[in-house]
Amino acid sequence: MFHGSMVALVTPMDCEGRIDYEGLERLVELHIKSRTHAIVAVGTTGESATLSEKEHCDVVRRVVEFTRGRIPVIAGTGSNSTREAIDLTRSAMAAGADACLLVAPYYVKPTQEGIYLHYKAVAEAVPIPQILYNVPSRTMCDILPDTVVRLAEIPNIIGIKEATGNLARAQEIIARCGTKLDLYSGDDATAMELMLLGAKGDISVTANVAPRAMSDLCTAALAGDRERATALNAPLVALHRDLFCEGNPIP
């Protein structure tokens, strides 16, 4: 359903910590002009964990307004509270988002059955397309391939953002889920290889800084052009690393 360079958009703020909506509109326009393929609004890089619920919903609504249908909008709506995740996902659907991205329930360290039931409850409550988000280095909660395979049977769970950087794990998910679920890289450093192995795109931090370069890289990798993709990725390697020199999204 979605493909290519999908920017995990930062949420711009002024010196008082208020959201800069004029700056947000400029960022949206920059990404459209730079051929970014989709925008993720209020994902974890967009500070979903620190915005108020009102700010969260307002940013999603404004990004949808600013795009005017020119580019897909994926709203970050995950939470460690199933009820809150359902509420945020409903709000995003009402705002006109094309899909939602739900980070695994962090801190509470659920079992695999608990992870399954959490995502199942959100998917059944809100019919919008939903993408799982696995980033165990931050959540202390790992969505294992067996659980992904089960969740892929739910019709509106359409993808997973795999941010482990584990290529073997990603290949297993792609092989076992087939056309039932698309896989997206959540790790810029390994995104090129993952797309060459069958991932549909990259939900990218680097695209905030180098949007056109990431768009070109993803286009080449998805076309199976390893030589061009490698050449495009080489100048970005240090940037992929340096954007995590401090706690994301500080850099």
Legacy VTK file of the C-alpha trace (Angstrom):
# vtk DataFile Version 3.0
C-alpha trace
ASCII
DATASET POLYDATA
POINTS 251 float
0.000 0.000 0.000
2.883 2.374 0.856
6.410 2.403 -0.512
9.668 4.306 -0.729
11.028 6.999 1.552
8.559 7.673 4.354
9.899 10.416 6.569
9.498 10.047 10.334
8.776 13.753 10.501
10.119 15.892 13.328
7.624 18.164 15.105
9.041 21.708 14.955
8.731 23.879 18.068
9.597 27.430 19.062
11.927 28.369 21.919
9.028 28.158 24.386
8.215 24.586 23.388
5.071 25.493 21.437
4.444 23.696 18.166
5.469 25.796 15.174
2.664 25.132 12.708
4.081 27.478 10.080
7.346 25.549 10.279
5.400 22.304 10.072
3.735 23.430 6.849
7.118 24.392 5.394
8.449 20.929 6.217
5.487 19.269 4.524
6.053 21.346 1.388
9.781 20.557 1.456
9.074 16.837 1.513
6.543 16.996 -1.278
8.998 18.953 -3.447
11.768 16.512 -2.526
9.687 13.524 -3.693
9.325 11.944 -0.260
6.805 9.145 -0.732
4.850 9.441 2.546
4.887 11.397 5.806
4.708 9.832 9.253
3.226 12.454 11.571
3.846 12.203 15.321
5.780 8.998 15.218
8.358 8.524 17.947
10.791 10.855 16.129
7.912 13.366 16.063
7.866 13.207 19.887
4.698 11.196 20.359
5.840 10.302 23.869
6.087 13.924 24.994
3.286 15.792 23.211
-0.031 16.236 24.966
-2.967 14.319 23.509
-4.376 17.579 22.098
-1.042 18.504 20.506
-0.705 14.995 19.118
-4.116 15.065 17.456
-3.666 18.650 16.254
-0.372 17.858 14.507
-1.893 14.887 12.690
-4.874 16.976 11.616
-2.703 19.854 10.400
-0.328 17.585 8.456
-3.337 16.045 6.691
-4.566 19.564 5.894
-1.170 20.713 4.644
-0.667 17.721 2.338
-4.059 18.201 0.637
-3.989 14.626 -0.611
-0.709 15.049 -2.484
1.178 12.511 -0.359
0.015 9.775 2.040
-0.047 10.600 5.753
0.621 7.870 8.300
-0.208 8.905 11.865
1.727 7.622 14.847
-0.908 6.406 17.292
0.818 3.780 19.414
0.744 3.651 23.202
1.381 1.209 26.014
-2.273 1.799 26.917
-4.593 -0.100 24.591
-7.416 2.345 25.316
-5.209 5.342 24.483
-3.976 3.682 21.290
-7.586 3.123 20.216
-8.498 6.744 20.985
-5.511 8.158 19.080
-6.159 5.841 16.140
-9.814 6.907 15.993
-8.767 10.549 16.064
-6.266 10.008 13.237
-8.877 8.254 11.119
-11.334 11.102 11.709
-8.629 13.599 10.700
-8.182 11.863 7.358
-4.908 9.981 7.867
-4.293 7.200 5.357
-2.940 4.740 7.924
-1.610 4.532 11.459
1.744 3.398 12.848
1.578 1.808 16.299
4.713 1.312 18.355
4.770 -1.836 20.488
3.435 -1.326 24.037
6.536 -0.090 25.849
7.637 -0.366 29.501
5.016 -2.938 30.539
6.962 -5.821 28.910
3.951 -7.790 27.673
4.027 -11.435 26.646
3.700 -12.309 22.966
0.033 -13.111 23.607
-0.372 -9.723 25.256
1.201 -8.016 22.234
-1.149 -9.914 19.928
-4.240 -9.000 21.950
-3.197 -5.339 22.163
-2.855 -4.942 18.403
-5.932 -7.069 17.725
-8.042 -4.848 19.981
-6.918 -1.661 18.191
-7.398 -3.164 14.729
-10.888 -4.415 15.553
-11.910 -1.107 17.139
-10.726 1.140 14.274
-10.872 -0.031 10.619
-8.066 2.203 9.307
-4.984 0.400 7.851
-2.429 -0.157 10.603
1.330 -0.751 10.640
3.060 -2.466 13.554
6.260 -0.881 14.844
8.946 -3.055 16.408
11.831 -1.235 18.104
12.829 -3.373 21.102
15.945 -1.313 21.866
13.586 1.463 22.996
10.432 -0.363 24.089
11.942 -3.433 25.820
9.231 -5.310 23.957
10.018 -7.446 20.905
7.319 -8.459 18.405
8.604 -11.887 17.383
8.016 -13.307 13.888
5.451 -15.860 15.104
3.361 -12.997 16.514
3.754 -10.968 13.329
2.482 -13.935 11.315
-0.610 -14.153 13.544
-1.265 -10.422 13.309
-0.906 -10.508 9.519
-4.158 -12.485 9.432
-6.050 -9.406 10.650
-7.186 -7.636 7.445
-6.384 -4.031 8.388
-2.933 -4.821 9.808
-1.051 -4.197 6.600
2.599 -3.800 7.541
5.380 -3.733 10.084
8.164 -1.221 10.642
11.116 -3.417 11.641
13.712 -1.282 13.422
15.916 -4.043 14.800
18.326 -3.898 11.871
18.216 -7.711 11.881
18.170 -8.672 8.211
17.639 -12.372 8.873
14.600 -11.599 11.016
13.190 -9.304 8.337
13.686 -11.938 5.629
11.837 -14.472 7.757
8.866 -12.116 8.187
8.764 -11.353 4.458
8.918 -15.056 3.584
6.287 -16.148 6.084
3.803 -13.303 5.615
4.018 -12.985 1.838
1.461 -10.586 0.427
-0.516 -10.404 3.655
1.823 -7.844 5.204
4.443 -5.406 3.906
7.695 -4.857 5.752
9.359 -1.447 6.088
12.808 -0.692 7.424
12.981 1.404 10.562
16.772 1.523 10.584
18.356 3.833 8.011
21.758 2.160 8.322
20.425 -1.170 7.004
17.492 0.123 4.941
19.176 -0.244 1.562
19.962 -3.924 2.103
16.509 -4.570 3.501
14.785 -3.026 0.479
16.969 -5.076 -1.859
15.786 -8.134 0.082
12.113 -7.294 -0.331
11.124 -4.532 2.082
8.751 -1.970 0.569
10.452 1.139 1.893
12.120 2.934 4.775
10.438 4.910 7.554
13.364 7.246 7.800
14.958 9.632 10.276
17.644 10.598 7.745
14.956 11.852 5.354
14.401 14.808 7.709
17.854 16.080 6.754
18.342 14.631 3.272
14.863 14.084 1.822
15.726 13.996 -1.876
18.743 11.763 -1.313
16.629 9.276 0.643
13.911 9.366 -2.008
16.448 8.597 -4.715
18.046 5.851 -2.633
14.726 4.150 -1.923
13.672 4.384 -5.569
16.892 2.716 -6.714
16.770 0.004 -4.063
13.127 -0.824 -4.755
13.980 -1.124 -8.443
16.620 -3.703 -7.548
19.465 -1.500 -8.778
22.132 -2.442 -6.240
24.934 -0.514 -7.937
23.025 2.782 -7.991
21.564 2.258 -4.518
25.028 1.588 -3.083
26.406 4.739 -4.699
23.523 6.818 -3.335
23.803 5.327 0.144
27.564 5.827 0.521
27.431 9.602 1.228
24.638 9.012 3.772
26.347 6.393 5.926
27.858 8.875 8.385
24.587 10.809 8.553
22.617 7.648 9.375
24.999 7.174 12.318
25.317 10.756 13.493
21.586 11.387 13.759
21.655 9.044 16.736
24.671 10.613 18.462
22.295 11.700 21.252
18.772 10.692 22.186
16.599 10.842 19.072
15.115 13.317 18.070
17.570 15.758 19.704
20.190 15.901 16.889
LINES 1 252
251 0 1 2 3 4 5 6 7 8 9 10 11 12 13 14 15 16 17 18 19 20 21 22 23 24 25 26 27 28 29 30 31 32 33 34 35 36 37 38 39 40 41 42 43 44 45 46 47 48 49 50 51 52 53 54 55 56 57 58 59 60 61 62 63 64 65 66 67 68 69 70 71 72 73 74 75 76 77 78 79 80 81 82 83 84 85 86 87 88 89 90 91 92 93 94 95 96 97 98 99 100 101 102 103 104 105 106 107 108 109 110 111 112 113 114 115 116 117 118 119 120 121 122 123 124 125 126 127 128 129 130 131 132 133 134 135 136 137 138 139 140 141 142 143 144 145 146 147 148 149 150 151 152 153 154 155 156 157 158 159 160 161 162 163 164 165 166 167 168 169 170 171 172 173 174 175 176 177 178 179 180 181 182 183 184 185 186 187 188 189 190 191 192 193 194 195 196 197 198 199 200 201 202 203 204 205 206 207 208 209 210 211 212 213 214 215 216 217 218 219 220 221 222 223 224 225 226 227 228 229 230 231 232 233 234 235 236 237 238 239 240 241 242 243 244 245 246 247 248 249 250
